[in-house]
């Protein structure tokens, strides 16, 4: 719940139902996953792909990079719940590496 | 801290785990060995191939211990005391929180794979808290 500190402008995040029903959360979720999609299209160049976003997260948003790891792990659990048995161990392994690389890229421009 | 609602959810979900203890434990360990190969360093004496009897046996042991913890959510320190000593003095899984975190993530993935939509955000949060608490108790005696 401490991750909510970055979202004070999002309104009501006080309960699970408030979060799930919050339109700003939905919009932001879409934004984040769209960025992941960009990374998937640029797997050989993820650092470059996220350079601007990295600067943004450091200089404007002031997000501790530990949070990228937290979100990455949660995304994995969401994928597992949706894909069930199709989310094989090999699949999990590839995706854990992916979220690790994305987190690393997002932290890369921090000064 | 585990709330009353957390404890209820954990115990409810555990009813479903009970029928698949060995399978879930095995799958969690396999996922951990594949996704985080560094964890294999703690099992040089095991046959780590898919389907190995040793992984099955160990998976069952781990989930069974978690089951005991679920029965004593108000008293994790006491119920896990022997395992805590074992991890601290014999096994020395190092760094104490980190490696256990990896198993926790894999166990949550197994639950999500098998429960699908029933692995709601509330259930997810409750289990994340529970597994963190277990890991903390297991690391209590490190120094």
gemmi code that builds the backbone of each chain (N, CA, C; Angstrom):
import gemmi

chains = {
    "A": [
        ("UNK", (0.804, -1.222, 0.000), (0.000, 0.000, 0.000), (0.848, 1.289, 0.000)),
        ("UNK", (2.102, 1.144, 0.455), (2.962, 2.329, 0.471), (3.258, 2.857, -0.932)),
        ("UNK", (3.046, 1.993, -1.927), (3.294, 2.462, -3.295), (2.294, 3.533, -3.718)),
        ("UNK", (1.231, 3.693, -2.949), (0.238, 4.715, -3.273), (0.791, 6.123, -3.112)),
        ("UNK", (1.969, 6.227, -2.484), (2.529, 7.559, -2.233), (2.764, 8.332, -3.521)),
        ("UNK", (2.901, 7.587, -4.628), (3.180, 8.255, -5.896), (1.919, 8.656, -6.631)),
        ("UNK", (0.772, 8.361, -6.034), (-0.476, 8.541, -6.762), (-1.486, 9.365, -5.977)),
        ("UNK", (-0.997, 10.393, -5.302), (-1.901, 11.181, -4.463), (-2.943, 11.923, -5.292)),
        ("UNK", (-2.671, 12.117, -6.592), (-3.643, 12.826, -7.432), (-4.712, 11.896, -7.990)),
        ("UNK", (-4.620, 10.608, -7.644), (-5.537, 9.640, -8.240), (-6.867, 9.517, -7.512)),
        ("UNK", (-7.010, 10.228, -6.410), (-8.291, 10.160, -5.703), (-8.346, 8.970, -4.763)),
        ("UNK", (-9.504, 8.301, -4.718), (-9.755, 7.269, -3.723), (-9.038, 5.958, -4.043)),
        ("UNK", (-8.065, 5.614, -3.165), (-7.372, 4.332, -3.308), (-7.471, 3.580, -1.990)),
        ("UNK", (-8.492, 3.921, -1.209), (-8.536, 3.478, 0.181), (-8.863, 2.004, 0.371)),
        ("UNK", (-9.520, 1.403, -0.599), (-9.867, -0.016, -0.444), (-9.627, -0.716, -1.775)),
        ("UNK", (-9.657, -2.047, -1.734), (-9.468, -2.797, -2.980), (-10.500, -2.383, -4.020)),
        ("UNK", (-11.770, -2.298, -3.623), (-12.814, -1.955, -4.601), (-12.619, -0.543, -5.127)),
        ("UNK", (-12.134, 0.370, -4.261), (-11.883, 1.737, -4.725), (-10.797, 1.739, -5.795)),
        ("UNK", (-9.748, 0.970, -5.543), (-8.641, 0.916, -6.507), (-9.111, 0.316, -7.832)),
        ("UNK", (-9.789, -0.834, -7.728), (-10.211, -1.552, -8.950), (-11.174, -0.698, -9.768)),
        ("UNK", (-11.995, 0.104, -9.083), (-12.996, 0.892, -9.806), (-12.506, 2.260, -10.248)),
        ("UNK", (-11.277, 2.610, -9.834), (-10.790, 3.969, -10.097), (-10.380, 4.143, -11.556)),
        ("UNK", (-11.019, 5.084, -12.285), (-10.728, 5.250, -13.715), (-9.285, 5.697, -13.978)),
        ("UNK", (-8.694, 6.444, -13.033), (-7.307, 6.860, -13.247), (-6.358, 5.677, -13.134)),
        ("UNK", (-6.713, 4.748, -12.272), (-5.896, 3.531, -12.155), (-5.967, 2.739, -13.464)),
        ("UNK", (-7.186, 2.618, -13.989), (-7.357, 1.916, -15.261), (-6.524, 2.556, -16.358)),
        ("UNK", (-6.624, 3.882, -16.455), (-5.892, 4.597, -17.504), (-4.391, 4.405, -17.331)),
        ("UNK", (-3.943, 4.448, -16.082), (-2.514, 4.308, -15.852), (-2.026, 2.902, -16.110)),
        ("UNK", (-2.865, 1.936, -15.741), (-2.523, 0.540, -16.026), (-2.308, 0.341, -17.514)),
        ("UNK", (-3.213, 0.955, -18.300), (-3.105, 0.826, -19.754), (-1.802, 1.462, -20.243)),
        ("UNK", (-1.481, 2.633, -19.682), (-0.254, 3.332, -20.077), (0.976, 2.480, -19.809)),
        ("UNK", (1.011, 1.906, -18.598), (2.174, 1.109, -18.195), (2.320, -0.117, -19.095)),
        ("UNK", (1.199, -0.832, -19.333), (1.285, -2.033, -20.158), (1.628, -1.697, -21.611)),
        ("UNK", (1.168, -0.524, -22.067), (1.518, -0.101, -23.439), (3.030, 0.099, -23.540)),
        ("UNK", (3.619, 0.676, -22.489), (5.078, 0.830, -22.481), (5.786, -0.511, -22.507)),
        ("UNK", (5.241, -1.461, -21.751), (5.806, -2.807, -21.790), (5.760, -3.344, -23.206)),
        ("UNK", (4.630, -3.053, -23.882), (4.468, -3.487, -25.263), (5.558, -2.907, -26.153)),
        ("UNK", (5.895, -1.643, -25.926), (6.987, -1.028, -26.692), (8.294, -1.775, -26.449)),
        ("UNK", (8.524, -2.137, -25.192), (9.742, -2.889, -24.866), (9.764, -4.211, -25.611)),
        ("UNK", (8.584, -4.885, -25.653), (8.507, -6.175, -26.347), (8.844, -6.000, -27.826)),
        ("UNK", (8.474, -4.847, -28.381), (8.794, -4.606, -29.803), (10.249, -4.195, -30.002)),
        ("UNK", (10.937, -3.871, -28.911), (12.325, -3.397, -29.022), (13.237, -4.163, -28.088)),
        ("UNK", (13.105, -5.499, -28.101), (13.796, -6.321, -27.113), (15.312, -6.184, -27.165)),
        ("UNK", (15.850, -5.747, -28.303), (17.307, -5.616, -28.387), (17.781, -4.247, -27.929)),
        ("UNK", (16.838, -3.381, -27.558), (17.239, -2.005, -27.288), (16.432, -1.383, -26.165)),
        ("UNK", (16.208, -2.150, -25.126), (15.275, -1.704, -24.091), (15.782, -0.458, -23.356)),
        ("UNK", (17.100, -0.401, -23.107), (17.631, 0.773, -22.386), (17.318, 2.054, -23.145)),
        ("UNK", (17.535, 2.021, -24.458), (17.293, 3.219, -25.269), (15.804, 3.539, -25.258)),
        ("UNK", (15.002, 2.484, -25.413), (13.549, 2.613, -25.455), (13.015, 3.314, -24.212)),
        ("UNK", (13.628, 3.076, -23.044), (13.123, 3.624, -21.796), (13.909, 4.815, -21.272)),
        ("UNK", (14.852, 5.328, -22.070), (15.710, 6.407, -21.570), (14.902, 7.606, -21.072)),
        ("UNK", (13.939, 8.041, -21.891), (13.132, 9.198, -21.494), (12.291, 8.901, -20.260)),
        ("UNK", (11.641, 7.720, -20.261), (10.801, 7.337, -19.129), (11.631, 7.241, -17.855)),
        ("UNK", (12.889, 6.808, -18.011), (13.766, 6.698, -16.848), (14.019, 8.069, -16.249)),
        ("UNK", (14.341, 9.021, -17.124), (14.587, 10.387, -16.629), (13.344, 10.930, -15.943)),
        ("UNK", (12.189, 10.664, -16.552), (10.918, 11.133, -15.990), (10.699, 10.573, -14.588)),
        ("UNK", (10.930, 9.247, -14.429), (10.683, 8.611, -13.135), (11.643, 9.118, -12.069)),
        ("UNK", (12.830, 9.528, -12.503), (13.807, 10.038, -11.539), (13.561, 11.502, -11.226)),
        ("UNK", (13.565, 12.323, -12.293), (13.597, 13.776, -12.083), (12.243, 14.384, -11.735)),
        ("UNK", (11.156, 13.832, -12.336), (9.848, 14.428, -12.068), (9.069, 13.638, -11.020)),
        ("UNK", (9.049, 12.295, -11.199), (8.167, 11.484, -10.367), (8.804, 11.034, -9.056)),
        ("UNK", (10.154, 11.049, -9.019), (10.892, 10.689, -7.794), (10.495, 9.309, -7.261)),
        ("UNK", (10.545, 8.321, -8.144), (10.171, 6.959, -7.759), (11.420, 6.144, -7.437)),
        ("UNK", (11.463, 5.574, -6.230), (12.554, 4.669, -5.860), (12.485, 3.443, -6.777)),
        ("UNK", (13.569, 3.118, -7.473), (13.549, 1.991, -8.418), (13.127, 0.656, -7.817)),
        ("UNK", (13.211, 0.506, -6.514), (12.730, -0.733, -5.885), (11.269, -0.994, -6.270)),
        ("UNK", (10.529, 0.077, -6.511), (9.119, -0.078, -6.876), (8.943, -0.727, -8.244)),
        ("UNK", (9.927, -0.557, -9.140), (9.816, -1.187, -10.456), (9.864, -2.697, -10.300)),
        ("UNK", (10.714, -3.153, -9.343), (10.826, -4.584, -9.102), (9.506, -5.115, -8.534)),
        ("UNK", (8.936, -4.371, -7.602), (7.656, -4.778, -7.005), (6.581, -4.925, -8.077)),
        ("UNK", (6.468, -3.915, -8.939), (5.428, -3.956, -9.966), (5.681, -5.102, -10.943)),
        ("UNK", (6.946, -5.300, -11.285), (7.299, -6.397, -12.194), (6.831, -7.746, -11.646)),
        ("UNK", (7.105, -7.994, -10.361), (6.693, -9.257, -9.747), (5.177, -9.403, -9.743)),
        ("UNK", (4.488, -8.298, -9.498), (3.019, -8.347, -9.485), (2.482, -8.627, -10.884)),
        ("UNK", (3.097, -8.031, -11.889), (2.661, -8.280, -13.271), (2.770, -9.765, -13.591)),
        ("UNK", (3.850, -10.388, -13.118), (4.042, -11.830, -13.328), (2.876, -12.616, -12.732)),
        ("UNK", (2.466, -12.249, -11.517), (1.365, -12.975, -10.867), (0.066, -12.771, -11.650)),
        ("UNK", (-0.142, -11.561, -12.165), (-1.337, -11.288, -12.971), (-1.334, -12.154, -14.234)),
        ("UNK", (-0.177, -12.234, -14.894), (-0.068, -13.077, -16.089), (-0.379, -14.531, -15.737)),
        ("UNK", (0.155, -14.974, -14.604), (-0.063, -16.360, -14.182), (-1.549, -16.630, -13.972)),
        ("UNK", (-2.239, -15.687, -13.338), (-3.663, -15.878, -13.061), (-4.459, -15.922, -14.357)),
        ("UNK", (-4.053, -15.133, -15.358), (-4.812, -15.097, -16.605), (-4.478, -16.230, -17.552)),
        ("UNK", (-3.226, -16.640, -17.572), (-2.837, -17.673, -18.523), (-2.830, -19.075, -17.946)),
        ("UNK", (-2.958, -19.188, -16.633), (-3.029, -20.507, -16.014), (-1.860, -21.378, -16.427)),
        ("UNK", (-2.173, -22.632, -16.797), (-1.114, -23.583, -17.120), (-0.252, -23.131, -18.305)),
        ("UNK", (-0.797, -22.266, -19.166), (0.025, -21.790, -20.288), (1.196, -20.955, -19.805)),
        ("UNK", (1.086, -20.426, -18.580), (2.199, -19.670, -18.027), (3.166, -20.678, -17.414)),
        ("UNK", (3.861, -21.362, -18.312), (4.747, -22.453, -17.912), (5.952, -21.910, -17.144)),
        ("UNK", (6.712, -22.794, -16.495), (7.942, -22.344, -15.852), (8.880, -21.619, -16.825)),
        ("UNK", (8.975, -22.119, -18.060), (9.860, -21.459, -19.037), (9.359, -20.051, -19.333)),
        ("UNK", (8.051, -19.938, -19.426), (7.418, -18.641, -19.675), (7.687, -17.691, -18.511)),
        ("UNK", (7.508, -18.197, -17.302), (7.751, -17.374, -16.124), (9.199, -16.903, -16.104)),
        ("UNK", (10.094, -17.839, -16.399), (11.511, -17.512, -16.377), (11.822, -16.374, -17.350)),
        ("UNK", (11.292, -16.487, -18.576), (11.541, -15.439, -19.577), (10.966, -14.102, -19.119)),
        ("UNK", (9.765, -14.132, -18.577), (9.123, -12.891, -18.150), (9.787, -12.273, -16.921)),
        ("UNK", (10.297, -13.103, -16.007), (10.993, -12.538, -14.848), (12.256, -11.813, -15.328)),
        ("UNK", (12.917, -12.399, -16.321), (14.092, -11.726, -16.867), (13.659, -10.410, -17.505)),
        ("UNK", (12.547, -10.465, -18.235), (12.028, -9.277, -18.926), (11.737, -8.151, -17.944)),
        ("UNK", (10.991, -8.451, -16.872), (10.654, -7.375, -15.932), (11.907, -6.857, -15.231)),
        ("UNK", (12.874, -7.746, -15.047), (14.126, -7.333, -14.444), (14.852, -6.351, -15.362)),
        ("UNK", (14.891, -6.670, -16.659), (15.548, -5.803, -17.640), (14.831, -4.455, -17.741)),
        ("UNK", (13.508, -4.487, -17.738), (12.728, -3.237, -17.813), (12.998, -2.389, -16.578)),
        ("UNK", (12.994, -3.018, -15.405), (13.251, -2.276, -14.164), (14.637, -1.641, -14.213)),
        ("UNK", (15.598, -2.414, -14.682), (16.958, -1.935, -14.789), (17.050, -0.753, -15.743)),
        ("UNK", (16.362, -0.843, -16.874), (16.357, 0.248, -17.860), (15.706, 1.497, -17.281)),
        ("UNK", (14.641, 1.313, -16.534), (13.946, 2.456, -15.937), (14.800, 3.136, -14.870)),
        ("UNK", (15.716, 2.399, -14.283), (16.583, 2.973, -13.247), (17.877, 3.526, -13.840)),
        ("UNK", (18.101, 3.224, -15.126), (19.400, 3.475, -15.717), (19.814, 4.949, -15.773)),
        ("UNK", (18.831, 5.843, -15.989), (19.179, 7.261, -16.144), (19.156, 8.030, -14.819)),
        ("UNK", (18.995, 7.282, -13.709), (18.944, 7.951, -12.414), (20.325, 8.529, -12.075)),
        ("UNK", (20.328, 9.778, -11.598), (21.593, 10.410, -11.190), (21.452, 10.860, -9.754)),
    ],
    "B": [
        ("UNK", (1.137, -6.618, 8.844), (0.472, -7.451, 9.857), (-0.752, -8.113, 9.262)),
        ("UNK", (-0.926, -9.381, 9.588), (-2.070, -10.104, 9.046), (-3.350, -9.684, 9.759)),
        ("UNK", (-4.308, -9.150, 8.971), (-5.594, -8.784, 9.560), (-6.462, -10.035, 9.687)),
        ("UNK", (-7.602, -9.877, 10.354), (-8.534, -11.009, 10.492), (-8.989, -11.473, 9.115)),
        ("UNK", (-9.268, -10.505, 8.239), (-9.702, -10.863, 6.879), (-8.604, -11.613, 6.133)),
        ("UNK", (-7.358, -11.155, 6.276), (-6.232, -11.843, 5.633), (-6.219, -13.299, 6.069)),
        ("UNK", (-6.318, -13.505, 7.385), (-6.216, -14.870, 7.924), (-7.332, -15.754, 7.377)),
        ("UNK", (-8.541, -15.170, 7.292), (-9.687, -15.927, 6.762), (-9.413, -16.357, 5.325)),
        ("UNK", (-8.948, -15.396, 4.518), (-8.686, -15.686, 3.109), (-7.618, -16.763, 2.956)),
        ("UNK", (-6.555, -16.642, 3.767), (-5.465, -17.613, 3.669), (-5.980, -19.016, 3.992)),
        ("UNK", (-6.766, -19.095, 5.067), (-7.270, -20.409, 5.466), (-8.242, -20.982, 4.431)),
        ("UNK", (-9.059, -20.111, 3.839), (-9.995, -20.570, 2.797), (-9.231, -21.127, 1.606)),
        ("UNK", (-8.267, -20.358, 1.123), (-7.487, -20.796, -0.044), (-6.730, -22.078, 0.279)),
        ("UNK", (-6.249, -22.176, 1.517), (-5.466, -23.356, 1.886), (-6.274, -24.640, 1.800)),
        ("UNK", (-7.610, -24.550, 1.992), (-8.459, -25.733, 1.826), (-8.232, -26.336, 0.448)),
        ("UNK", (-8.047, -25.445, -0.541), (-7.858, -25.928, -1.910), (-6.448, -26.438, -2.137)),
        ("UNK", (-5.495, -25.883, -1.402), (-4.102, -26.325, -1.559), (-3.941, -27.734, -1.006)),
        ("UNK", (-4.707, -28.035, 0.053), (-4.580, -29.319, 0.749), (-4.643, -30.525, -0.183)),
        ("UNK", (-5.470, -30.420, -1.218), (-5.601, -31.578, -2.114), (-4.450, -31.707, -3.100)),
        ("UNK", (-3.595, -30.671, -3.148), (-2.539, -30.655, -4.166), (-1.186, -30.335, -3.567)),
        ("UNK", (-1.002, -30.709, -2.301), (0.210, -30.273, -1.601), (1.482, -30.606, -2.352)),
        ("UNK", (1.596, -31.869, -2.717), (2.835, -32.311, -3.363), (3.017, -31.602, -4.708)),
        ("UNK", (1.929, -31.546, -5.491), (2.007, -30.930, -6.820), (2.409, -29.457, -6.736)),
        ("UNK", (1.753, -28.730, -5.842), (2.031, -27.297, -5.742), (3.461, -27.053, -5.271)),
        ("UNK", (3.877, -27.837, -4.287), (5.235, -27.686, -3.751), (6.266, -27.974, -4.820)),
        ("UNK", (6.037, -29.088, -5.543), (6.956, -29.473, -6.614), (7.030, -28.380, -7.667)),
        ("UNK", (5.862, -27.898, -8.082), (5.840, -26.885, -9.145), (6.544, -25.605, -8.696)),
        ("UNK", (6.321, -25.207, -7.439), (6.957, -23.981, -6.948), (8.476, -24.121, -6.984)),
        ("UNK", (8.958, -25.265, -6.525), (10.413, -25.479, -6.526), (10.963, -25.506, -7.949)),
        ("UNK", (10.260, -26.213, -8.837), (10.730, -26.275, -10.232), (10.783, -24.897, -10.858)),
        ("UNK", (9.723, -24.128, -10.619), (9.710, -22.766, -11.178), (10.880, -21.963, -10.631)),
        ("UNK", (11.147, -22.150, -9.336), (12.238, -21.399, -8.703), (13.582, -21.790, -9.315)),
        ("UNK", (13.814, -23.098, -9.501), (15.101, -23.548, -10.058), (15.295, -23.077, -11.491)),
        ("UNK", (14.178, -23.016, -12.255), (14.278, -22.595, -13.653), (14.422, -21.070, -13.755)),
        ("UNK", (13.619, -20.351, -12.971), (13.615, -18.891, -13.089), (14.804, -18.250, -12.389)),
        ("UNK", (15.254, -18.852, -11.288), (16.350, -18.295, -10.500), (17.406, -19.370, -10.292)),
        ("UNK", (18.205, -19.652, -11.336), (19.149, -20.772, -11.264), (20.096, -20.705, -10.053)),
        ("UNK", (20.320, -19.486, -9.519), (21.234, -19.396, -8.374), (20.701, -20.178, -7.170)),
        ("UNK", (19.390, -20.433, -7.129), (18.826, -21.172, -5.995), (19.223, -22.650, -6.025)),
        ("UNK", (19.669, -23.103, -7.193), (20.089, -24.506, -7.286), (21.340, -24.764, -6.447)),
        ("UNK", (22.078, -23.692, -6.142), (23.312, -23.870, -5.388), (23.068, -24.438, -3.996)),
        ("UNK", (21.819, -24.335, -3.520), (21.522, -24.887, -2.196), (21.194, -26.372, -2.248)),
        ("UNK", (21.130, -26.956, -3.460), (20.738, -28.346, -3.609), (21.716, -29.150, -4.461)),
        ("UNK", (23.019, -29.052, -4.170), (23.997, -29.777, -4.993), (23.831, -31.288, -4.855)),
        ("UNK", (23.178, -31.696, -3.775), (23.012, -33.116, -3.493), (21.718, -33.685, -4.076)),
        ("UNK", (20.941, -32.856, -4.778), (19.659, -33.281, -5.339), (19.770, -33.579, -6.824)),
        ("UNK", (18.948, -34.502, -7.289), (18.712, -34.649, -8.716), (17.665, -33.595, -9.062)),
        ("UNK", (18.055, -32.610, -9.867), (17.138, -31.492, -10.120), (16.401, -31.596, -11.448)),
        ("UNK", (16.396, -32.791, -12.044), (15.649, -32.949, -13.288), (14.155, -32.910, -13.022)),
        ("UNK", (13.411, -32.524, -14.081), (11.953, -32.495, -13.990), (11.441, -33.861, -13.567)),
        ("UNK", (10.593, -33.863, -12.554), (10.017, -35.139, -12.117), (10.842, -35.875, -11.083)),
        ("UNK", (11.937, -35.267, -10.640), (12.806, -35.955, -9.674), (12.067, -36.238, -8.366)),
        ("UNK", (12.309, -37.424, -7.802), (11.665, -37.800, -6.540), (12.069, -36.862, -5.422)),
        ("UNK", (13.324, -36.395, -5.493), (13.807, -35.539, -4.414), (13.081, -34.201, -4.407)),
        ("UNK", (12.815, -33.672, -5.633), (12.089, -32.397, -5.683), (10.662, -32.598, -5.176)),
        ("UNK", (10.043, -33.717, -5.580), (8.682, -34.017, -5.118), (8.647, -34.084, -3.605)),
        ("UNK", (9.593, -34.858, -3.065), (9.638, -35.038, -1.613), (9.829, -33.711, -0.897)),
        ("UNK", (10.716, -32.912, -1.447), (10.999, -31.651, -0.791), (9.849, -30.671, -0.928)),
        ("UNK", (9.212, -30.665, -2.100), (8.039, -29.811, -2.332), (6.947, -30.106, -1.325)),
        ("UNK", (6.750, -31.414, -1.098), (5.705, -31.834, -0.153), (6.061, -31.333, 1.253)),
        ("UNK", (7.347, -31.451, 1.601), (7.812, -31.023, 2.926), (7.560, -29.534, 3.140)),
        ("UNK", (7.916, -28.737, 2.115), (7.791, -27.281, 2.215), (6.322, -26.881, 2.387)),
        ("UNK", (5.450, -27.450, 1.543), (4.036, -27.065, 1.609), (3.408, -27.544, 2.909)),
        ("UNK", (3.849, -28.698, 3.378), (3.350, -29.202, 4.648), (3.724, -28.265, 5.795)),
        ("UNK", (4.948, -27.754, 5.758), (5.376, -26.799, 6.789), (4.557, -25.511, 6.697)),
        ("UNK", (4.295, -25.070, 5.469), (3.463, -23.871, 5.286), (2.069, -24.136, 5.849)),
        ("UNK", (1.593, -25.364, 5.644), (0.288, -25.744, 6.170), (0.234, -25.630, 7.680)),
        ("UNK", (1.307, -26.043, 8.341), (1.362, -25.894, 9.799), (1.316, -24.427, 10.192)),
        ("UNK", (2.003, -23.608, 9.413), (1.999, -22.169, 9.670), (0.589, -21.608, 9.518)),
        ("UNK", (-0.128, -22.085, 8.472), (-1.503, -21.603, 8.245), (-2.397, -21.941, 9.433)),
        ("UNK", (-2.130, -23.099, 10.069), (-2.949, -23.491, 11.229), (-2.628, -22.648, 12.456)),
        ("UNK", (-1.478, -21.967, 12.445), (-1.074, -21.195, 13.626), (-0.669, -19.784, 13.249)),
        ("UNK", (-1.537, -19.097, 12.523), (-1.195, -17.774, 12.007), (-0.899, -16.764, 13.122)),
        ("UNK", (-1.389, -17.048, 14.336), (-1.133, -16.110, 15.432), (0.175, -16.406, 16.144)),
        ("UNK", (0.834, -17.465, 15.714), (1.988, -17.906, 16.484), (3.099, -18.464, 15.601)),
        ("UNK", (3.403, -17.747, 14.532), (4.354, -18.266, 13.544), (5.715, -18.550, 14.159)),
        ("UNK", (6.168, -17.644, 15.040), (7.492, -17.793, 15.646), (7.662, -19.135, 16.319)),
        ("UNK", (6.612, -19.518, 17.062), (6.716, -20.763, 17.823), (6.630, -21.978, 16.896)),
        ("UNK", (5.617, -21.949, 16.012), (5.371, -23.097, 15.144), (6.549, -23.357, 14.200)),
        ("UNK", (7.248, -22.291, 13.799), (8.347, -22.432, 12.845), (9.712, -22.416, 13.540)),
        ("UNK", (9.707, -22.474, 14.854), (10.945, -22.305, 15.615), (12.059, -23.268, 15.202)),
        ("UNK", (11.708, -24.549, 15.062), (12.751, -25.521, 14.687), (13.273, -25.253, 13.288)),
        ("UNK", (12.347, -24.957, 12.373), (12.758, -24.668, 10.992), (13.610, -23.409, 10.955)),
        ("UNK", (13.284, -22.493, 11.853), (14.048, -21.259, 11.924), (15.496, -21.564, 12.302)),
        ("UNK", (15.673, -22.410, 13.314), (17.035, -22.807, 13.716), (17.742, -23.516, 12.577)),
        ("UNK", (17.015, -24.416, 11.923), (17.594, -25.179, 10.807), (18.109, -24.254, 9.715)),
        ("UNK", (17.280, -23.276, 9.328), (17.680, -22.372, 8.248), (18.836, -21.478, 8.673)),
        ("UNK", (18.869, -21.128, 9.951), (19.917, -20.223, 10.429), (21.248, -20.935, 10.594)),
        ("UNK", (21.223, -22.084, 11.254), (22.495, -22.707, 11.638), (22.978, -23.768, 10.677)),
        ("UNK", (22.055, -24.516, 10.048), (22.489, -25.561, 9.131), (22.450, -25.119, 7.675)),
        ("UNK", (21.250, -24.706, 7.239), (21.067, -24.458, 5.807), (21.690, -23.139, 5.368)),
        ("UNK", (21.591, -22.147, 6.234), (22.161, -20.811, 5.972), (21.873, -20.327, 4.561)),
        ("UNK", (20.583, -20.331, 4.213), (20.138, -19.816, 2.917), (20.421, -18.314, 2.902)),
        ("UNK", (21.279, -17.905, 2.004), (21.857, -16.556, 2.103), (21.724, -15.752, 0.818)),
        ("UNK", (21.331, -14.492, 0.766), (20.938, -13.691, 1.917), (19.562, -14.130, 2.449)),
        ("UNK", (19.385, -14.073, 3.724), (18.214, -14.698, 4.358), (16.883, -14.274, 3.742)),
        ("UNK", (16.677, -13.021, 3.523), (15.371, -12.655, 2.993), (15.273, -12.887, 1.504)),
        ("UNK", (16.341, -12.632, 0.818), (16.254, -12.600, -0.632), (15.879, -13.940, -1.263)),
        ("UNK", (16.615, -15.005, -0.899), (16.362, -16.296, -1.542), (14.968, -16.802, -1.199)),
        ("UNK", (14.544, -16.582, 0.055), (13.217, -17.043, 0.437), (12.147, -16.238, -0.297)),
        ("UNK", (12.465, -14.998, -0.629), (11.539, -14.166, -1.403), (11.288, -14.786, -2.772)),
        ("UNK", (12.342, -15.375, -3.341), (12.218, -15.963, -4.673), (11.267, -17.150, -4.630)),
        ("UNK", (11.380, -17.974, -3.582), (10.467, -19.098, -3.454), (9.048, -18.587, -3.221)),
        ("UNK", (8.932, -17.522, -2.452), (7.619, -16.934, -2.188), (6.958, -16.486, -3.492)),
        ("UNK", (7.724, -15.815, -4.350), (7.182, -15.363, -5.634), (6.716, -16.574, -6.447)),
        ("UNK", (7.518, -17.616, -6.497), (7.158, -18.787, -7.290), (5.938, -19.491, -6.721)),
        ("UNK", (5.829, -19.547, -5.415), (4.661, -20.178, -4.814), (3.405, -19.377, -5.145)),
        ("UNK", (3.520, -18.052, -5.149), (2.371, -17.221, -5.497), (1.978, -17.414, -6.955)),
        ("UNK", (2.968, -17.594, -7.820), (2.670, -17.851, -9.233), (1.903, -19.161, -9.362)),
        ("UNK", (2.319, -20.180, -8.608), (1.624, -21.476, -8.651), (0.169, -21.299, -8.216)),
        ("UNK", (-0.039, -20.560, -7.141), (-1.410, -20.328, -6.672), (-2.212, -19.595, -7.744)),
        ("UNK", (-1.608, -18.586, -8.361), (-2.307, -17.811, -9.392), (-2.650, -18.682, -10.596)),
        ("UNK", (-1.698, -19.513, -11.014), (-1.928, -20.405, -12.159), (-3.119, -21.317, -11.881)),
        ("UNK", (-3.207, -21.839, -10.656), (-4.247, -22.815, -10.359), (-5.564, -22.196, -9.919)),
        ("UNK", (-5.511, -21.004, -9.334), (-6.754, -20.387, -8.871), (-7.341, -19.397, -9.868)),
        ("UNK", (-6.543, -18.950, -10.843), (-7.032, -18.022, -11.864), (-7.670, -16.803, -11.238)),
        ("UNK", (-8.906, -16.516, -11.634), (-9.588, -15.324, -11.123), (-9.824, -15.364, -9.623)),
        ("UNK", (-9.813, -16.555, -9.031), (-10.004, -16.639, -7.580), (-8.794, -16.103, -6.828)),
        ("UNK", (-7.675, -15.952, -7.554), (-6.511, -15.337, -6.902), (-6.689, -13.826, -7.021)),
        ("UNK", (-7.631, -13.331, -6.213), (-8.008, -11.922, -6.279), (-6.905, -11.042, -5.685)),
        ("UNK", (-6.990, -9.732, -5.902), (-5.998, -8.842, -5.270), (-5.934, -9.018, -3.755)),
        ("UNK", (-7.094, -9.245, -3.119), (-7.080, -9.420, -1.652), (-6.338, -10.687, -1.263)),
        ("UNK", (-6.608, -11.779, -1.998), (-5.944, -13.052, -1.701), (-4.442, -12.907, -1.946)),
        ("UNK", (-4.092, -12.266, -3.056), (-2.695, -12.031, -3.411), (-1.979, -11.292, -2.290)),
        ("UNK", (-2.601, -10.187, -1.839), (-1.976, -9.386, -0.780), (-1.818, -10.208, 0.498)),
        ("UNK", (-2.864, -10.963, 0.857), (-2.818, -11.767, 2.086), (-1.675, -12.782, 2.022)),
        ("UNK", (-1.545, -13.457, 0.889), (-0.480, -14.448, 0.765), (0.899, -13.827, 0.727)),
        ("UNK", (1.001, -12.665, 0.085), (2.298, -11.996, 0.045), (2.737, -11.644, 1.460)),
        ("UNK", (1.786, -11.143, 2.256), (2.093, -10.807, 3.654), (2.475, -12.060, 4.431)),
        ("UNK", (1.686, -13.123, 4.252), (1.911, -14.369, 4.983), (3.295, -14.932, 4.669)),
        ("UNK", (3.626, -15.037, 3.382), (4.907, -15.620, 2.990), (6.069, -14.740, 3.446)),
        ("UNK", (5.875, -13.407, 3.437), (6.911, -12.517, 3.964), (7.114, -12.757, 5.444)),
        ("UNK", (6.000, -12.948, 6.162), (6.085, -13.190, 7.603), (6.821, -14.498, 7.873)),
        ("UNK", (6.511, -15.538, 7.100), (7.195, -16.823, 7.253), (8.691, -16.652, 7.003)),
        ("UNK", (9.037, -15.950, 5.925), (10.455, -15.738, 5.602), (11.156, -14.990, 6.731)),
        ("UNK", (10.472, -14.000, 7.297), (11.068, -13.219, 8.386), (11.326, -14.103, 9.600)),
        ("UNK", (10.381, -14.977, 9.930), (10.577, -15.886, 11.064), (11.739, -16.833, 10.789)),
        ("UNK", (11.814, -17.362, 9.569), (12.895, -18.290, 9.232), (14.257, -17.610, 9.309)),
        ("UNK", (14.279, -16.294, 9.154), (15.558, -15.567, 9.185), (15.857, -14.986, 10.564)),
        ("UNK", (14.933, -15.173, 11.502), (15.046, -14.565, 12.831), (16.348, -14.852, 13.550)),
        ("UNK", (16.823, -16.112, 13.428), (17.961, -16.513, 14.254), (19.301, -16.345, 13.561)),
        ("UNK", (19.312, -15.711, 12.395), (20.564, -15.619, 11.646), (21.679, -14.957, 12.429)),
        ("UNK", (21.351, -13.935, 13.170), (22.346, -13.359, 14.079), (21.631, -12.550, 15.152)),
    ],
}
model = gemmi.Model(1)
for chain_id, residues in chains.items():
    chain = gemmi.Chain(chain_id)
    for i, (resn, *xyz) in enumerate(residues, 1):
        res = gemmi.Residue()
        res.name, res.seqid = resn, gemmi.SeqId(i, " ")
        for name, pos in zip(("N", "CA", "C"), xyz):
            atom = gemmi.Atom()
            atom.name, atom.element = name, gemmi.Element(name[0])
            atom.pos, atom.b_iso = gemmi.Position(*pos), 0.0
            res.add_atom(atom)
        chain.add_residue(res)
    model.add_chain(chain)
structure = gemmi.Structure()
structure.add_model(model)
structure.setup_entities()
